[in-house]
């Protein structure tokens, strides 16, 4: 695999990992005992820590990408090993 392809795939893993990581550790204002601000959703997070979220996303994306690269190199799971494709006709 070319390094440009790997970089593009890593970027996809990173973007998808954002949706996995965003709900982790979210506390609403009601959970921390803060006063509700009119005009905001009750489910809105009390604090947003973008640095912490970016680090978590990077760790998750790097782990998933490493597993992807190892599978690509060693061929642990292929189309032939997944039975629901039924490629033999």
N, C-alpha and C positions, 0 to 999 in steps of 0.2 A: 504494500500500500504506500502510495506517495505521501510525503509529509503534509502536503496541502490537503489531501483527502482526510488524513488523520486530524488535522486542525479543524476542518469543517465539521467532522463528526464530533469532535470534542465540543465545539461550539453548540451543536445540537444537544448533546448530553447536558451541557451547562444550562441551556435555556429550559430544557424540560425539567431539570433538577430544581429549578426555582419553584415550580408548582408543587414539588414534593416537600420542600423545606419550609415554605412560607407558613404553614399552619403550626409548625413546631414552636412550642413555648409562647404562643400568643395569649396574652391576658387582656381582657377588656377592662374598661374603666370600672364597671360594676364589681369585677373580681378583685380589683386592688383597692376598692373603696373610694374611688375618686368621684367627684361630682360630674353628672352627665352634662355635656355641652350641647345646648339646643342646636339642631340642624345637623347633627352627626348621627350615624347609625349606632344603635346600642351595641352592635357586634364589632365596632371599630376597635382596633388595638389601642391600648393606653399609651404605649411607647413603641416606636419603630426604630430598631437598631440595624441600619443598613450594613454596617461593617460586619457585625456578627452574622447576619443573613448571608452576606457574600462569602464569608469564610466557610460557613456550613455548606452552601451550594457548591463551592469549589471542592470541598472534601468529598461530597457525595458524587459529583460529576467525575472527579478524578478516579474514584473507586470504580464506578460503573464503566468508565472508559477503559480502565486497566483490565477489567474483566472482559470487555468487548475485544480488546487487542489480544489478550491471551487466547480467547476463543477463536479469533481470526487466525492466529498463528498455529494453534494446536488442533483446531477443528473438533472441539468437544461436542458442540451441538451444530448439526448441519441440517439442511432441508431434508435429507434422507432419513435422519434420525427422528424427525417429527412426523408422527403417523397421520395427523389429520390433513396433510397436504395430498396424500395418495397420488403421487406422480406417475405410478406405473399404469394407471388407466383403468 
